[in-house]
Amino acid sequence: MSGFLSSSIARKFAMALSALFLIIFLIIHLTVNLTSVFSEDVFNQLSHFMGTNPLIQFGLQPVLIIGVIFHFVMGFVLEIRNKGARDVKYVNFKGAANSTWMSRNMVYSGLAILAFLVIHFIDFWLPEMNYKYIEGLPADSTRYYEELQHKFVPIWRVAAYSVAFVLLALHLLHGFQSAFQSMGFNNKYSGFVKALGKWYSIIIPAGFIFVTLYHHFNH
């Protein structure tokens, strides 16, 4: 595996695979969260299923965590290597003239999103692990909706989440298309991929912001 990732093309391909995996996860995650706006019962049922199903808890959840870590680590590795290559080979490189703001600042938006994920884990994942595995409390399929609303009462948390999702949108505006290009879609489908990426980068973060604001104003 280390030999495979020693190639620049291989690293970009692996980065793209992890990005596509997380893109799919965001769709699933938003879909579940949106049910909380329309049906408390459906949201509780879905959350209970995902929180108690062994395949999800001990199979998919570790894969997701590994995927997130791999994506960010690989992103930082690629940024360091690309910066080194530009410094050595392109003395007259003019970033603003040859690339977008998003592409030049992917590492910074990535760091901000990583900080947000740490807060998100503290807010939701750690309390869930404490509830089930440390305190060993009995399963309660009705608790999830109330817990979600409670989290979004403080305005500072709503603001932090909203800013994080705006940064996610900026990150996706470049990352979505870049991932597909690394997978070989820089051909006759590139126009469709670019348009799809723009819509995805706006709709998904906006959906999360909507859920956040909804529960803040309707708790």
Secondary structure by P-SEA (a helix, b strand, c coil): cccccccaaaaaaaaaaaaaaaaaaaaaaaaaaaaaaccaaaaaaaaaaaaccccccccaaaaaaaaaaaaaaaaaaaaaaaaaaaaccccccccccccccccccaaaaaaaaaaaaaaaaaacaaaaaaaccccccccccccaaaaaaaaaccaaaaaaaaaaaaaaaaaaccaaaaaaaaacccccaaaaaaaaaaaaacaaaaaaaaaaaaaaacc
